[in-house]
Each structure stands twice: as structure tokens, then as C-alpha cells.
């Protein structure tokens, strides 16, 4: 239906070519006829007919209008058509070009498609790179901004964010930065008017927007004192303002977050995004910003809460290296402020990183590979277009010769050829731009979370300019090729020779052969890249995630403190919800947990196993609090022992289930059942938890990474006071899992209704199935493999078209020779073999060059591939076979034509 | 003296209208069928406009139109031109046969 609408709009544009008087009279009928034609005989037919029609009818109607004017003015005699001579000749050229191109539809279609593929792939990938690597971050002088991290080498985690007291020390001690600020992100419930929803929020120090050098579009940013004591001010994003306030006056208005009212003091400009995606942590763009106010507890939380991202702006004249050294030197001073008991238990390190590196570092390499691949596609495209044009120029040489003989000037000839080339380039460019636009639209949504700044990739003017320059440049080159080739040759010869011998000769053949060899070599490299990416992707997805059940509906709620400030109330909620969900028909298992398996955002805690040599082992573990049948819901096997009993879910029995990896690393050889562990360092006074079961390992984080060691405990292990503590956001986020016999998504409606029945104001978020989650997790790799394979297939197609073109050209050039051979008694099989051999020789040379190039190029991929050798024998064996086979098919067509030459006809032709 | 020959487009359009008034799309289909000539509606309307100026055809008033399309009918001058052309073609065909340029159809 939309296609129809588009077709109609495009046809209306076409109608504008007719003189106005004619258009006013017949436009409606023309449109109706076009639509009828499209309906009854297909849109392709309708368009072909319409385009040919315009070429014929426009001059007809134009001179008719002129004749009409002449009649009404009662002037006899011949009348010149209207318009200035240049425009007339341009119109004539375009008409001529349309006719000439329509007469050679195969050439036209192949050339336009080739150009479109090259230009489309280029503009899409260029836009992507532009958005991620080149586009400014929207901060003032971003290259003067640095992230500050902390690290404890003993923890086994490379870098983490900064704890509140350490940040306060940094503010006091540091001299490298003119200003420094901190932020942390969280989800908040936005309620009040409208559907309650979970939104991303960031708590920021008052200094932070100053550090970034950004200001509010309306209102103001936070004042210096607003992060010193409890305050109720908020800044909202442009998007949230449009969505919740419909663009109405919002400054001073109230907004309810986690059931607490805030006053809006500022609205940020459209397009402002902070935190930026791509950072290692706290990297979800916020829709609301609140002052980061440290509680007295947080100000004292040494060795805890390392979750504050810190950004500083370099002082004038301070180099990044100097700042890094100065900041690192502060570590000892800060560690001396830690309590005596833990001061010397570990080493504190402070690191820095350029903000620009951090934000694009993880994606730079894949994007560069993509850019390299698209560069190869462009080269193949150029080689091919040049090839096509060269073949065609042979046909045009006679035409040009005739025109020149009749007195056409070089400029005029160039104009004619330019008209044709411009038309080709315009069609190719427009189609390519559409292709690029469509390509950007189909980039899977999941990439928006893994690539910084990709959410708003659009084809911007630079890309359009780039593409236009590309098509225009190619147009002019194309126009020159036949002209130069035609002019160089002696006109007299050209006209005297028979058409079959009006060829470009040996030089041109060599040039075209070189282009074919180049295309084959580039196609080889691209196909090897594609093969390696596919292998790597298959290896990646074949790795077990540890979660056996995929037909599981998962959704999340967050219980806001204002309404859930007592332990029993929270327990009532999760128990009631679990019981009700279990009653749904078709449900097999239900669980409620503090995080979702496969997602790396769960809690990490320091722990101490009893009677274990922890030398050289990390002291932190992932921990998940669970209620209901957690292991049954997600299909995580229990290898030894048992799952939690209903008694243990009713009241605290100090029990835990550990992952297989934890058990085998900390209690190797022995039976882990009955072993004990506790939270915190060895001196902690936390109670011992007894291991009652060993569960399978789960890969959390990117697929292919090592599973974390993991401890599971029942919610009952958390005392009421802890559960309801205002800072304990951890236990307020409930991840609900429903495993059923039918498609898990069908439970979504009933689950929503049950939650709404318990608390209508609760916002539900992240509704999806484990199957979707698993697909999304490998989407970036799938995307790379798909795109590169697409490029490889395109290059293969182009290379074989090029090969076909050259052989067909060569056969037509040698028709006489072949005819003579046949007349003298050469078997047709020999002629066939001769042509195929000519093609396969070119392919063989291309394959050898391509193999060398591929071996060199793939080394750059080593870090990107997962358990795949860059010299993967299967890939390197399959690609030449595939290429060879396709090339053989491409050379068989012209070879058969050569073998089918009828000597009598061929020799009589001259 | 016999009038100047008609162009194929004009001849076939007039021929299509000889059987009765038609709208543009129907003329296009008729021409395609009778002559194997692929003509777009733009060419048809452009030619009709010229023929109208010569008084060969006339557009029917809107009340007489089927499905609100512009419908054209042959005028006496148009019919005369068509007959002249048909006679000219018949003479040509006879001439061609008399000179035995084409084998006798059988």
C-alpha cells in the first residue's frame, strides 16, 4: 500500500516535466492511467512505459503548445520551440541518454546496481563511523576530559569506579583538573499523570555539567550547594519534556520519581546525551538528572560503593600524561585514609583514561574493519564500472566517430556523453542513497546499546555530499573514457572499418583483464573476511550459556522506597506475586530474583570461603538473591545437593548454593556440600552460610566470556531491616521469571494484570523472553558476520559480472577469428575450452594475489575473532572453490556463444 | 493531390476511434493490440491534443464520460483523413505486390 503511495508521488513528480497547460488538462487522467497500468501489468512495466512515454511525449506536447500559441497569435510560418538553446540541448541530451540507455538495458541495469551497491554500502558505513567516531560528543573541548578510575589489583577486576569518600578526597587533593565531577545512574519510577514507567536517571554532582561545559536549554543546571544537602530539584531531558509535558511550560512543575515529588529547574537541549553510551559503567543516557547528595553513611563508605564515575577537565597547560601521573600518585594518600583494619590489606591504584578513548575504544576496531571492508567493495565497484564503460565505449566509438565527422565539436560530444553518464550516476547515486538509508534503518536495535551514539545515526549532509561527489566524479570519468578512446583513433579508419572490427584492440583488452584480476583478488579477500566472521560467530553461539530454558518470560519491577519502606511489605509483595503467577494455567515454574541470569548487572560481593586456600584467587563473587523455583525456571542444573527448600524460603536458615566453578576453585577435590562461606573479608562478622547445592555455571556478560563464580541465597537471608533500607535498591528490583508450556510471551498480559492488582502504580519494564535476550546478546557479532557476508556476496557477484563482460567482449571481438578456425575444421569443443581457459587464467591470477592479500589482511582481525584461526583452513579452502565455481559459470556463457558461432554468417557479416 | 501521409501514431489513434468514442487508456490498449505499438498515455494525450487542434477529434462533454475520464470521439474531418490514409496504404500495398517485392501471401 505504501509502495503504491510512493509510486504515485514519484509519478506526480515525473508529470511536472510536461508543459503546464497540458498538465492542467490531463494530469488526472495520466495518473489514473498510470495506476491502472501498475495494477494490471505490474509497477515495473508501468514505470518502464511511463519513462519512455515522457521522453516521447514531452517534446510533442511542448511544440504543440508552441503551435497553439502561434495559431492564437495568427502568425504563420515555422516557429522555434520555446526555451533557451542550452536548456533545449540539455533536454535533448537527457532524452538522447534515456533512449541510449534504454536500448542497452543489461548494461544500464548492471551499471546502476553496481554503483548503487558501492555508494549505498559506503554511505551507510560512513554514516556509522561518522556518528560513532567522528561526531562531536556535544561537550566543550571533549579532548580535555578524562575519566578517573580506581583499581585494586588483588580483586581480579581491572578497573572500577570510585567510592564516595575517595571521590571527596580526590576533589580535595587533586591539582591536575580545573574541575571534577561524579555521577551514578539508576532506574527510577516515574508516576503521576499517565502510565507509570521506569526511566533512566543519573545523580550528578553540581560541578559535573560545568566540567562537561554544557548548559540547560531552559532554566538552569544545578547550583553549587544543591548537592550538599537533601534537595528536591531535577533537570529533565528534552525528550522527557516532549513526552510528559507535550512541550508545555515545565519549569517549576513537579515530577514524581520513586513516589517523591521533585521540582523541575532545567530542561536540557534536544540531542544532549549524558551519560554517553560506550563507557564501561554508568553508561545509560538519562532522562532525568538529580543532585548527587552523599548520605553520612556514603561519606564514610571506605572500600565500598565503587560505583561513581568521575570525570575531570584538564587544567590549562596540563598534559594528559602529566595528569595521569599526578592522579596516580594520590592513591597512597587516599589509601592512608582507609580504616586501620583494612588499610594494608590491599593496594589501591588510581587510573585515568581519555573520555574520547573510553567512549569509542570498544567499537573502534569493529568499525574500522567494517570501513576497510566497504573500502574493498568500493574498489571492486570502481573496477567493475570502469570495465563496463570500457566495453561499452567500443560500441560508442563508431557513433562518436560519425558525429565528429559530421562536425560535432569536442565540447558538444562531451556534453552528449556527460548527459548519459550523469543519468547513470544520478540513478546509481539515488538508489545508493536509498540503499544506505535503508541499511541504517535495519541495523538491529540492540546495536544501539552496544555502540555509543548509534541511537541517532542519520544520513547527514556530509554523507550526502560524500556520496554526491562520488557519483559526480564517476560520471565525469565515465564521460571521458569513450570520448578519449574514440578521439584518439583515426576517424577515417573508424568509419571505414566494419562494425565487428571497431574495437578497442589489445591495449583495452589488457586493461580490462587487469581490472578483472583486481576484482577477483578483492572479492577473495572479502569472502575470506566473511568466512572468518561466520566461523567466529558460529563458534560463539555454540558456546553453552548455562541457561537451559529459553522459553521464559522475564519482566522487572522496582519497588519504590516511599511505598515499600518496611521489610514485611516487600516480602508480602514478592511472595504474593510468586504464588499468584504459579496459578496461571500452563506455567511450569516461577521465580523472583535480584537479577537476571545472562545479564552482567547483578551484585558483586567480597566473600570468604571457609577452609580454603584463596591464594591467588579473586575474593569477589556474583551473588543473586532468589525466591521460588529459580533453578527450575531458568533451567540451570543442580549437580550436587538440592535447590532451596520451602522452609528455607519461609525463614532464614543461613544456606547458600554455589556455582560449579566456585566449588571447584575454592574446595578442589572435596565435597562442597556442608562447606561454609561468609560475606566480606576474613575478619568480617557476617554469619557463615552452609552450602546445600552446586549449580551449573552461567555465562554472564558477552557470549564467549568465562562464567563468573556465583553464590545464590534465598531472600530470607536478608534481614527485614536490610531489605527495606533506603539504600538497598538491590532488593527492590525484582526480576520475575515465568517458565511455561506455551509461548512464554503469552503470559505477559496476565503477569501485568497480577502486578497491577497488587500495586497499580508500579511500572513494569524489560518484558522479554530469554530466547530474545540470547539473540540480542550475540547480535553485534551476527550483524558483523551478516554485513561482511553481504559485502562478500556483492563482491563475488561484481567480480563474476566483470569476468563475463570481459569474456563476452573478447568473444565478440574475435568472432571472425573463431569463424575462420571453425571453417578450417576446429572442433567446437576446442573453441569452448579456449574461451573458458582465457577466463580461468585471469581468475587463477586473481586468486593467487587475493590469497596473499587475504593472509596479510586477516592478521588485523585476530583480536576480533572468537576461537577461530585467522588462517582458518576451511575458509581458505572454501573461498577459492566458491570463487572458481562462480567464475567458471560466468565464463561458460560467453564460451558457449563462441562455440555457437556460425562461420558462414560470421564471415559474411563484413 | 493526395494529402501528406499520417504518422503511425496518428493513424492508429484515429483507427482506434473509428469504432466509437474511447478514453485515453482504452486507446492505448487498442493501439497496442492492433499495431503492436507501445505508446504511453502521455504520447496519446499529446497526439489527441494536436488532432483536436486540427479538428480531427473532439473531447466529449463531461456528462457523457464513463468513469470521469476524458473521452474523445472522431470528427468528420478525422474520418476523412483516416479514409485518405487507408486508401494511400492500400495503393501502396497494391504497388508493392505488382512489383513482386513480397511473395504472394497464401
Contacts between the chains, C-beta under 8 A, distances in Angstrom:
chain1	res1	chain2	res2	distance
A	18	B	42	6.9
A	22	B	45	7.3
A	22	B	46	6.9
A	22	B	49	6.8
A	25	B	45	7.9
A	25	B	49	7.7
A	25	B	70	7.8
A	26	B	24	7.8
A	26	B	42	7.9
A	26	B	45	4.6
A	26	B	70	7.0
A	29	B	23	7.3
A	29	B	24	5.6
A	29	B	25	7.9
A	29	B	41	7.1
A	29	B	45	6.9
A	29	B	69	5.5
A	29	B	70	5.3
A	30	B	24	8.0
A	30	B	41	5.3
A	30	B	42	6.2
A	30	B	45	6.9
A	32	B	25	7.5
A	32	B	69	6.6
A	33	B	24	6.0
A	33	B	25	4.6
A	33	B	28	7.2
A	33	B	41	4.1
A	34	B	41	7.2
A	36	B	25	6.0
A	37	B	25	7.9
A	49	B	38	6.7
A	49	B	40	5.1
A	50	B	40	6.1
A	50	B	42	7.8
A	52	B	38	7.4
A	52	B	40	6.3
A	53	B	39	7.5
A	53	B	40	2.3
A	53	B	41	6.6
A	53	B	42	4.3
A	53	B	43	5.6
A	54	B	40	7.6
A	54	B	42	6.1
A	56	B	39	7.9
A	56	B	40	7.0
A	56	B	42	7.4
A	56	B	43	4.9
A	57	B	40	6.5
A	57	B	42	3.3
A	57	B	43	4.5
A	57	B	45	7.5
A	57	B	46	4.6
A	58	B	42	7.5
A	60	B	43	6.6
A	60	B	46	4.0
A	60	B	47	6.9
A	60	B	50	7.6
A	61	B	42	7.4
A	61	B	45	7.8
A	61	B	46	4.2
A	61	B	49	6.9
A	64	B	46	6.3
A	64	B	49	5.7
A	64	B	50	5.3
A	64	B	53	7.4
A	67	B	50	7.7
A	67	B	53	7.1
A	68	B	53	6.5
A	71	B	53	7.1
